[in-house]
Amino acid sequence: MTPKIDTAQRRARLATRHRLAAPAESVHAAADAVVALHATDPASVHLSAWVRVKGSGVSELENALYEERTLIRMLGMRRTVFVLGHENAALVQAACSADIAKKQRRLLEQHLGTQGHPENVTEPGRWLAEVEDATERALKARGSATAQQLSEDEPRLKQQLLMAKGKPYEAIANVTSRVLFQLAVDGRIVRGRPRGSWISSQYYWAPMEGWLPQGLAEWDADAARVELARRWLYAYGPAPIADLRWWTGWTAGQTKKALAEIQPVEVDLDGVPGVVLADDLEPVAEPEPWVALLPSLDPTSMGWIERDWYLGPHKAPLFDGTGNIGPTVWADGRIVGGWAQRPDGEIVHRLLEDVGTDVERAVEAEANHLAEWFGEVRVTPRMRTPLERRLAQGS
């Protein structure tokens, strides 16, 4: 008979393992708890850490990223930027980033050979390799540098591409960001400190060997996928296999092969087929009641593609048109509303269902706490959603 794990138990695991009902002891532990912190929006990383580590400020995460360097910012699953501990970063590099690097290299070489402006690049593969090596040498000579500084050192970074020729959205752009992307996803360079404050999305670049002299552990790709799947299943399972495939960005074959090594147990998730680690069938204890204000693109909010069990009917106001979730209000393992910061710094929220007086008061207290933490800083999510816009504008 297929074991059953109901929605209440899934929510209890989410609360406990994602460190939302009980705080983590450090920002590193908070990142490991969810495997990786989503970092496309730089403010979200800090907010995701803050909500999981009581008393955590900007300095704690910056220290882990830029001083101790126990966390690293890198491109991984689904071509998305994450912040991870070194162990998980090594797994992601081998299990996800390496495949992305191969695909993006082929695409960039194709564009160099067919869409160069004012003329195409001959032998684009050789040209790209030479420019990458020269850029890395320039970066090592400087220690750290901006994209602009590197393009001054290596003029070939100013090579242009004419994209979408003849279309209304035709554009001409330098290859600078594409080459730096390639070096980063290959693990040769790393995003260092932001050029501005902690909410800036512009970074100084640094050579990987200078940033992390010991480098990241090398993994066989298949073995890395097995271990990454195991860690995801512990943090996010039980779950349908489709959720693992979506989160990692793997092919169906890669996902199937990784799970064949793990041999998870098939379970019934309130009528939805899923899998769980064989040694993780025992229920976890129900946590005390809790609430949380999670930022846009928080790893918990974006951890699954099948979200009905914690999102309910609230998708329309909380997601943008490309599948990115905005700031959300959580209560006891489910999303019950959204929030936003107004220009005067006030944190406002709207509950999308009746949650009772106790939860309402707890959410209000959490909103006040978050406003104090922000202080004079004002943050607008990079991916804006209908409810966040209305709340921020006072409607």
Backbone torsions as a table, in degrees:
resi	resn	phi	psi	omega
1	MET	NA	135.9	-178.6
2	THR	-70.2	124.4	177.7
3	PRO	-60.9	150.0	179.1
4	LYS	-113.4	135.8	172.4
5	ILE	-128.6	113.1	-172.4
6	ASP	-83.5	173.8	-176.9
7	THR	-62.6	-37.8	179.4
8	ALA	-60.0	-39.5	179.0
9	GLN	-71.1	-37.1	176.5
10	ARG	-62.0	-40.5	179.4
11	ARG	-68.3	-35.3	177.4
12	ALA	-65.6	-40.8	178.2
13	ARG	-65.8	-43.0	177.8
14	LEU	-56.5	-48.2	-176.9
15	ALA	-61.7	-43.2	-175.6
16	THR	-77.4	-49.2	-172.2
17	ARG	-78.2	-25.4	176.5
18	HIS	-90.4	7.3	174.4
19	ARG	58.9	40.6	177.2
20	LEU	-98.9	-29.3	177.3
21	ALA	-93.9	-20.5	178.0
22	ALA	-141.1	127.3	-172.6
23	PRO	-68.2	152.7	172.4
24	ALA	-81.9	161.3	-177.2
25	GLU	-84.6	-13.2	-178.7
26	SER	-160.1	165.5	177.3
27	VAL	-67.9	-30.9	176.6
28	HIS	-64.1	-45.1	178.4
29	ALA	-64.3	-35.3	178.6
30	ALA	-65.1	-42.0	178.1
31	ALA	-64.9	-44.4	179.8
32	ASP	-63.3	-33.0	-177.0
33	ALA	-61.6	-32.4	179.4
34	VAL	-110.0	14.5	-178.3
35	VAL	73.6	-48.1	-178.4
36	ALA	-156.7	142.0	175.7
37	LEU	-92.1	129.4	179.9
38	HIS	-65.8	131.2	-171.9
39	ALA	-131.6	16.4	175.4
40	THR	-59.6	-43.6	173.7
41	ASP	-97.3	111.9	-173.1
42	PRO	-59.2	-31.8	179.3
43	ALA	-66.5	-32.9	-177.9
44	SER	-61.7	-35.1	179.8
45	VAL	-59.8	-47.3	-178.6
46	HIS	-66.5	-40.3	179.6
47	LEU	-69.0	-39.1	177.7
48	SER	-63.8	-36.8	177.0
49	ALA	-70.5	-43.5	-177.9
50	TRP	-58.5	-43.1	-175.4
51	VAL	-70.1	-20.8	-177.4
52	ARG	-102.1	-12.1	-180.0
53	VAL	-129.4	99.0	-175.6
54	LYS	-60.7	131.2	-179.4
55	GLY	86.7	-2.5	-179.1
56	SER	-70.7	134.8	175.0
57	GLY	-114.3	-177.6	179.6
58	VAL	-59.7	-37.5	-175.2
59	SER	-62.4	-34.1	-178.7
60	GLU	-63.9	-45.3	179.7
61	LEU	-70.2	-40.7	178.8
62	GLU	-62.6	-37.7	178.5
63	ASN	-63.6	-43.6	179.7
64	ALA	-66.4	-32.6	-178.0
65	LEU	-82.4	-41.9	-166.8
66	TYR	-114.7	-19.0	179.2
67	GLU	-104.5	-67.9	177.6
68	GLU	-70.6	-30.7	179.5
69	ARG	58.1	38.9	174.1
70	THR	-82.0	-15.9	173.3
71	LEU	-117.0	152.9	-179.7
72	ILE	-137.0	143.3	177.2
73	ARG	-96.8	125.2	-175.9
74	MET	-152.6	163.5	177.1
75	LEU	-90.9	131.1	-176.9
76	GLY	-142.2	-126.1	-173.0
77	MET	-48.8	132.8	175.1
78	ARG	59.1	30.1	-179.9
79	ARG	57.3	37.4	-177.4
80	THR	-112.3	147.3	178.1
81	VAL	-84.8	133.1	179.2
82	PHE	-131.5	163.4	169.0
83	VAL	-113.5	126.1	-174.1
84	LEU	-139.5	157.8	166.7
85	GLY	-72.7	164.4	-173.3
86	HIS	-61.1	-39.6	-178.3
87	GLU	-63.0	-48.3	179.5
88	ASN	-68.8	-33.4	178.4
89	ALA	-62.9	-40.9	178.5
90	ALA	-63.5	-40.3	177.9
91	LEU	-63.9	-46.2	-178.5
92	VAL	-64.5	-39.2	179.3
93	GLN	-57.9	-46.7	-177.7
94	ALA	-78.4	-36.5	-172.5
95	ALA	-85.7	-24.7	-173.8
96	CYS	-131.8	-53.5	-172.0
97	SER	-63.1	-37.8	-177.7
98	ALA	-61.1	-39.8	177.4
99	ASP	-67.3	-41.1	178.0
100	ILE	-60.9	-42.7	-179.2
101	ALA	-59.2	-43.8	179.9
102	LYS	-62.3	-45.2	-178.8
103	LYS	-65.7	-43.3	-178.1
104	GLN	-69.6	-33.0	177.1
105	ARG	-64.8	-46.1	178.3
106	ARG	-59.1	-41.7	-178.5
107	LEU	-66.9	-43.9	-179.7
108	LEU	-65.3	-41.9	177.3
109	GLU	-61.3	-40.1	177.7
110	GLN	-62.2	-45.8	-179.7
111	HIS	-64.9	-39.0	178.3
112	LEU	-62.1	-36.3	-177.0
113	GLY	-83.9	-16.3	-175.4
114	THR	-125.0	-19.5	-174.9
115	GLN	-128.4	23.1	177.1
116	GLY	-64.7	149.6	-179.0
117	HIS	-135.3	126.6	5.6
118	PRO	-81.4	-8.2	177.9
119	GLU	-142.6	158.2	-178.7
120	ASN	-71.2	158.6	176.1
121	VAL	-88.9	128.0	174.2
122	THR	-81.7	145.0	-177.0
123	GLU	50.8	60.9	-174.9
124	PRO	-59.2	-33.2	179.2
125	GLY	-64.3	-46.0	178.9
126	ARG	-66.8	-42.9	179.6
127	TRP	-58.8	-47.0	-178.0
128	LEU	-63.5	-43.5	179.3
129	ALA	-60.7	-41.5	179.5
130	GLU	-65.9	-41.7	-179.5
131	VAL	-68.0	-39.3	177.2
132	GLU	-60.6	-47.5	-179.2
133	ASP	-62.3	-43.2	-179.3
134	ALA	-65.7	-39.0	179.0
135	THR	-65.4	-41.9	179.2
136	GLU	-65.3	-39.4	177.3
137	ARG	-62.8	-42.0	179.2
138	ALA	-63.4	-38.9	179.9
139	LEU	-67.8	-41.0	177.5
140	LYS	-63.2	-36.8	179.4
141	ALA	-66.0	-36.1	-179.7
142	ARG	-83.8	-29.5	-174.1
143	GLY	92.8	-48.6	171.9
144	SER	-153.9	154.6	-175.6
145	ALA	-163.7	157.8	172.3
146	THR	-87.0	167.9	176.8
147	ALA	-61.1	-39.1	179.7
148	GLN	-62.6	-44.6	179.2
149	GLN	-62.2	-40.1	-179.7
150	LEU	-68.8	-34.7	177.8
151	SER	-69.8	-24.2	173.8
152	GLU	-73.8	-37.2	179.1
153	ASP	-73.5	-36.3	-178.6
154	GLU	-124.2	91.0	-174.6
155	PRO	-58.6	-24.1	-179.7
156	ARG	-65.7	-15.5	174.6
157	LEU	-66.1	-14.2	178.7
158	LYS	-88.4	3.0	172.5
159	GLN	-53.4	137.5	-176.1
160	GLN	-108.3	155.0	173.7
161	LEU	-123.0	140.5	174.0
162	LEU	-102.2	107.2	-175.1
163	MET	-101.4	143.5	177.0
164	ALA	57.1	46.0	-177.8
165	LYS	-55.9	131.6	178.0
166	GLY	84.7	-7.7	179.3
167	LYS	-91.1	159.0	178.2
168	PRO	-58.0	-26.1	-177.9
169	TYR	-103.1	23.5	175.5
170	GLU	-53.0	139.0	-178.0
171	ALA	-149.5	148.2	174.8
172	ILE	-113.1	129.6	-177.7
173	ALA	-145.1	149.2	173.6
174	ASN	-68.6	157.2	178.6
175	VAL	-85.2	2.5	-174.4
176	THR	-49.2	-55.3	-176.4
177	SER	-65.8	-32.5	179.9
178	ARG	-68.2	-40.7	180.0
179	VAL	-68.6	-42.4	178.4
180	LEU	-65.0	-38.9	173.8
181	PHE	-56.3	-45.8	-177.6
182	GLN	-63.9	-44.4	178.2
183	LEU	-62.3	-38.3	-178.5
184	ALA	-70.1	-46.3	-177.1
185	VAL	-70.1	-21.3	172.9
186	ASP	-80.9	-5.3	178.8
187	GLY	80.2	19.8	-178.1
188	ARG	-93.9	-28.3	176.5
189	ILE	-132.8	166.0	-174.8
190	VAL	-140.3	148.2	174.0
191	ARG	-73.4	122.6	-179.8
192	GLY	-96.7	-134.4	-178.6
193	ARG	-70.0	151.2	172.9
194	PRO	-68.7	153.1	-179.4
195	ARG	-73.2	-26.1	178.7
196	GLY	-116.1	-134.0	179.1
197	SER	-79.5	-175.9	-177.9
198	TRP	-67.6	-12.7	178.0
199	ILE	-96.1	4.3	179.6
200	SER	-76.3	146.1	177.1
201	SER	-107.5	11.2	175.7
202	GLN	-105.0	129.6	-172.3
203	TYR	-124.0	154.7	163.9
204	TYR	-79.4	144.9	176.6
205	TRP	-100.9	151.3	177.6
206	ALA	-140.5	149.6	175.8
207	PRO	-68.3	139.5	-178.6
208	MET	-57.2	-42.3	-176.2
209	GLU	-67.4	-24.4	175.9
210	GLY	-85.6	-32.4	-178.9
211	TRP	-75.2	-46.1	177.1
212	LEU	-128.2	88.6	-176.7
213	PRO	-53.8	-32.3	-180.0
214	GLN	-81.6	-13.2	-179.6
215	GLY	69.8	-174.2	175.1
216	LEU	-97.5	144.4	178.2
217	ALA	-58.1	141.2	179.4
218	GLU	-90.4	132.3	-179.2
219	TRP	-123.8	144.9	164.7
220	ASP	-65.6	138.8	-174.2
221	ALA	-58.5	-45.3	-179.1
222	ASP	-64.6	-43.2	179.7
223	ALA	-65.0	-37.1	178.8
224	ALA	-65.8	-39.7	179.0
225	ARG	-65.2	-37.3	177.4
226	VAL	-62.1	-48.2	-176.9
227	GLU	-69.5	-38.2	178.2
228	LEU	-65.8	-40.5	177.2
229	ALA	-62.6	-39.1	178.9
230	ARG	-62.8	-44.5	-178.8
231	ARG	-68.9	-37.4	177.4
232	TRP	-65.2	-42.8	-179.0
233	LEU	-63.4	-35.5	177.5
234	TYR	-67.7	-41.6	-177.2
235	ALA	-77.5	-36.9	-171.2
236	TYR	-115.6	-8.5	-178.4
237	GLY	-85.4	166.8	-0.7
238	PRO	-70.5	153.2	-177.0
239	ALA	-161.4	158.4	172.7
240	PRO	-63.8	149.8	179.5
241	ILE	-60.3	-32.2	179.5
242	ALA	-59.0	-31.2	179.1
243	ASP	-67.0	-43.0	178.4
244	LEU	-64.2	-44.6	-179.1
245	ARG	-62.3	-43.6	-179.8
246	TRP	-65.2	-45.6	-175.9
247	TRP	-62.4	-40.9	-177.9
248	THR	-81.6	-27.8	-172.4
249	GLY	79.4	15.9	-178.3
250	TRP	-77.3	164.2	171.2
251	THR	-76.8	167.1	176.7
252	ALA	-60.9	-38.9	179.8
253	GLY	-65.6	-42.8	178.7
254	GLN	-63.4	-41.0	179.7
255	THR	-65.3	-45.2	-179.7
256	LYS	-61.9	-41.9	-178.8
257	LYS	-66.4	-41.8	179.0
258	ALA	-63.7	-43.1	-179.1
259	LEU	-69.8	-29.0	177.8
260	ALA	-62.7	-34.0	177.2
261	GLU	-73.1	-37.7	-177.0
262	ILE	-76.3	-35.3	-177.0
263	GLN	55.1	61.5	177.6
264	PRO	-70.9	166.2	179.5
265	VAL	-93.7	134.5	175.2
266	GLU	-74.5	136.8	-178.5
267	VAL	-135.3	160.0	175.9
268	ASP	-99.3	115.1	-179.5
269	LEU	-100.7	74.4	-177.0
270	ASP	51.1	49.6	176.4
271	GLY	95.1	-6.8	178.9
272	VAL	-108.5	127.1	179.8
273	PRO	-71.0	137.3	178.9
274	GLY	-147.7	-176.2	177.5
275	VAL	-134.5	156.0	178.3
276	VAL	-144.9	152.5	176.4
277	LEU	-59.0	142.4	-174.5
278	ALA	-60.0	-29.4	-179.3
279	ASP	-98.0	19.0	-175.9
280	ASP	-126.9	33.4	-179.0
281	LEU	-85.2	-23.2	-178.0
282	GLU	-67.8	137.7	-178.6
283	PRO	-68.7	149.7	172.9
284	VAL	-93.1	156.0	-178.1
285	ALA	-69.0	145.7	175.3
286	GLU	-67.3	127.4	178.6
287	PRO	-75.3	167.6	173.0
288	GLU	-65.0	157.2	178.3
289	PRO	-53.6	141.5	-177.6
290	TRP	-149.0	156.5	172.8
291	VAL	-133.8	158.1	178.1
292	ALA	-154.7	145.0	171.1
293	LEU	-106.1	105.1	-177.6
294	LEU	-96.4	144.8	-178.9
295	PRO	-76.9	172.3	173.7
296	SER	-59.5	142.9	177.5
297	LEU	62.2	23.2	176.4
298	ASP	-60.0	144.5	-177.3
299	PRO	-60.9	-29.4	176.6
300	THR	-70.4	-47.2	-179.9
301	SER	-61.9	-33.5	-176.3
302	MET	-103.7	17.3	-172.7
303	GLY	-79.1	-16.6	-176.9
304	TRP	-136.7	153.0	173.7
305	ILE	-91.8	-26.9	174.4
306	GLU	-94.3	103.3	-166.8
307	ARG	-113.9	3.0	-173.9
308	ASP	-57.4	-32.7	-174.1
309	TRP	-70.4	-16.2	174.2
310	TYR	-126.9	-14.9	-179.3
311	LEU	-95.8	-32.9	-178.4
312	GLY	63.0	-140.5	-175.8
313	PRO	-90.8	18.5	-169.1
314	HIS	-99.0	18.0	-174.9
315	LYS	-64.4	-46.2	-171.8
316	ALA	-54.6	-48.5	-178.4
317	PRO	-78.9	-14.6	-170.4
318	LEU	-106.5	-8.1	-179.7
319	PHE	-117.7	149.3	172.8
320	ASP	-86.0	-174.5	-174.2
321	GLY	-74.5	-9.0	-178.9
322	THR	-114.1	15.1	173.8
323	GLY	91.4	16.0	178.0
324	ASN	-97.1	132.8	-179.1
325	ILE	-89.1	145.1	178.1
326	GLY	-92.1	-166.4	178.0
327	PRO	-63.9	135.3	-174.9
328	THR	-129.4	152.8	173.1
329	VAL	-105.0	127.4	-179.7
330	TRP	-114.7	147.4	172.7
331	ALA	-143.8	118.1	174.7
332	ASP	51.8	46.5	170.8
333	GLY	88.2	12.8	177.1
334	ARG	-145.3	155.9	179.2
335	ILE	-83.2	128.4	-177.9
336	VAL	-123.2	-0.9	-179.2
337	GLY	178.2	-169.3	178.6
338	GLY	-137.6	168.9	-178.9
339	TRP	-145.5	167.6	178.7
340	ALA	-156.8	161.9	173.1
341	GLN	-105.2	130.1	177.8
342	ARG	-89.4	164.9	-177.5
343	PRO	-56.1	-28.1	178.8
344	ASP	-84.4	1.3	178.1
345	GLY	96.2	-10.5	-179.6
346	GLU	-64.7	137.3	173.9
347	ILE	-95.8	115.4	-178.7
348	VAL	-112.5	150.6	-179.5
349	HIS	-140.2	162.8	174.5
350	ARG	-138.5	123.6	176.9
351	LEU	-85.4	135.3	-174.8
352	LEU	-99.1	5.0	176.7
353	GLU	-158.3	166.3	179.6
354	ASP	-76.9	118.6	-177.6
355	VAL	-115.8	-3.7	179.7
356	GLY	92.7	158.8	-174.7
357	THR	-63.7	-41.2	-177.1
358	ASP	-62.2	-44.0	179.4
359	VAL	-66.9	-41.8	178.7
360	GLU	-56.6	-44.4	179.8
361	ARG	-66.2	-40.2	179.6
362	ALA	-64.9	-39.6	178.4
363	VAL	-65.9	-42.1	178.8
364	GLU	-61.3	-42.1	178.8
365	ALA	-64.2	-40.1	179.2
366	GLU	-66.6	-37.0	177.4
367	ALA	-64.0	-41.0	177.7
368	ASN	-65.2	-39.8	178.2
369	HIS	-62.1	-42.3	-180.0
370	LEU	-66.7	-39.3	178.0
371	ALA	-60.7	-40.4	177.6
372	GLU	-64.1	-40.4	-178.9
373	TRP	-65.1	-41.6	178.3
374	PHE	-62.7	-39.2	-176.4
375	GLY	61.2	-123.5	-178.5
376	GLU	-87.9	-2.5	-178.3
377	VAL	-77.9	137.5	177.1
378	ARG	-119.5	131.9	-175.6
379	VAL	-127.7	130.4	172.0
380	THR	-115.4	121.4	-179.6
381	PRO	-56.8	142.9	178.7
382	ARG	-67.9	-33.9	177.1
383	MET	-106.7	106.6	-173.7
384	ARG	-94.9	141.7	-176.9
385	THR	-116.4	161.2	-176.0
386	PRO	-55.1	-46.5	-177.3
387	LEU	-70.0	-40.5	179.3
388	GLU	-60.3	-43.3	179.0
389	ARG	-60.8	-47.1	-178.3
390	ARG	-62.5	-44.3	-179.1
391	LEU	-65.1	-43.8	-178.2
392	ALA	-63.8	-32.1	-178.5
393	GLN	-88.1	-4.0	177.4
394	GLY	85.4	20.5	179.6
395	SER	-111.6	NA	NA
